[in-house]
Amino acid sequence: METILLIEDNIPILENLTEFFEMEGYKILIAVNGKKGIELARDHIPDLIICDTKMPVMDGYEVLHLILDLAKTYEIPFIFSTSNAEKID
């Protein structure tokens, strides 16, 4: 079973994404902040990371930077998730 790590501080969004991906047959790991997400990525090496860009503690850009700096996690596909709708974002 493929594993997706969801890093999202908005609980309703996190719950919706978790439910959707579980219905599609994925194992889901969840983190409500970037720091916890990095820990889960190091410990479980998911097949994909979907990460919010704006979070307290550590934002998505910091998470990506740390994921890319670790030899055991730098090859994990990474997708940013955001509610920002402006082109500049």
C-alpha positions as CSV (number, residue, x, y, z in Angstrom):
1,M,0.0,0.0,0.0
2,E,1.4,3.4,-0.9
3,T,1.7,6.0,1.8
4,I,1.0,9.7,1.6
5,L,2.1,12.2,4.2
6,L,-0.3,15.1,4.6
7,I,1.1,18.2,6.4
8,E,-1.7,20.6,7.0
9,D,-2.7,22.9,10.0
10,N,-6.3,23.4,8.9
11,I,-8.1,20.4,10.5
12,P,-11.2,20.4,8.2
13,I,-9.0,20.3,5.1
14,L,-6.8,17.7,6.7
15,E,-9.8,15.5,7.5
16,N,-11.2,15.9,4.0
17,L,-7.9,15.0,2.3
18,T,-7.4,12.1,4.6
19,E,-10.9,10.7,3.9
20,F,-10.5,11.1,0.2
21,F,-7.1,9.4,-0.1
22,E,-8.1,6.6,2.3
23,M,-11.2,5.9,0.1
24,E,-8.7,5.6,-2.8
25,G,-6.7,3.0,-0.9
26,Y,-3.8,5.0,0.3
27,K,-2.2,4.7,3.8
28,I,-2.2,8.3,5.3
29,L,0.2,9.8,7.7
30,I,-0.9,13.2,9.1
31,A,0.9,16.1,10.7
32,V,-0.6,19.4,11.8
33,N,2.7,21.3,11.5
34,G,5.9,21.2,9.6
35,K,8.0,20.0,12.5
36,K,5.9,16.9,13.0
37,G,5.8,16.4,9.2
38,I,9.6,16.3,9.0
39,E,9.7,13.7,11.9
40,L,7.1,11.5,10.1
41,A,8.9,11.8,6.8
42,R,12.2,10.7,8.4
43,D,10.7,7.8,10.3
44,H,8.3,6.4,7.6
45,I,9.7,7.5,4.2
46,P,6.3,8.1,2.5
47,D,5.7,7.7,-1.2
48,L,4.4,11.3,-1.5
49,I,4.2,14.4,0.7
50,I,1.4,16.9,0.3
51,C,2.2,20.0,2.3
52,D,0.5,23.3,3.1
53,T,2.6,26.4,2.4
54,K,1.4,28.6,5.3
55,M,1.6,27.0,8.8
56,P,2.8,27.9,12.2
57,V,6.0,26.4,13.7
58,M,7.5,25.7,10.2
59,D,6.0,26.7,6.9
60,G,5.9,24.5,3.8
61,Y,9.0,26.1,2.2
62,E,11.0,25.2,5.3
63,V,9.7,21.7,5.2
64,L,10.7,21.3,1.6
65,H,14.2,22.7,2.3
66,L,14.7,20.2,5.1
67,I,13.3,17.3,3.0
68,L,15.7,18.1,0.2
69,D,18.7,18.3,2.6
70,L,18.3,14.7,3.9
71,A,19.7,11.9,1.9
72,K,16.9,9.5,2.9
73,T,14.1,11.9,2.0
74,Y,15.3,14.1,-0.8
75,E,13.8,11.8,-3.5
76,I,10.2,11.8,-2.1
77,P,7.8,13.5,-4.5
78,F,6.5,16.8,-2.9
79,I,3.4,18.7,-3.7
80,F,2.5,22.1,-2.2
81,S,-1.1,22.7,-1.1
82,T,-2.4,26.2,-0.6
83,S,-5.6,28.1,-0.3
84,N,-3.9,31.2,-1.8
85,A,-5.6,32.0,-5.0
86,E,-3.6,34.9,-6.3
87,K,-1.1,34.4,-9.1
88,I,1.7,36.1,-7.1
89,D,1.3,33.4,-4.4
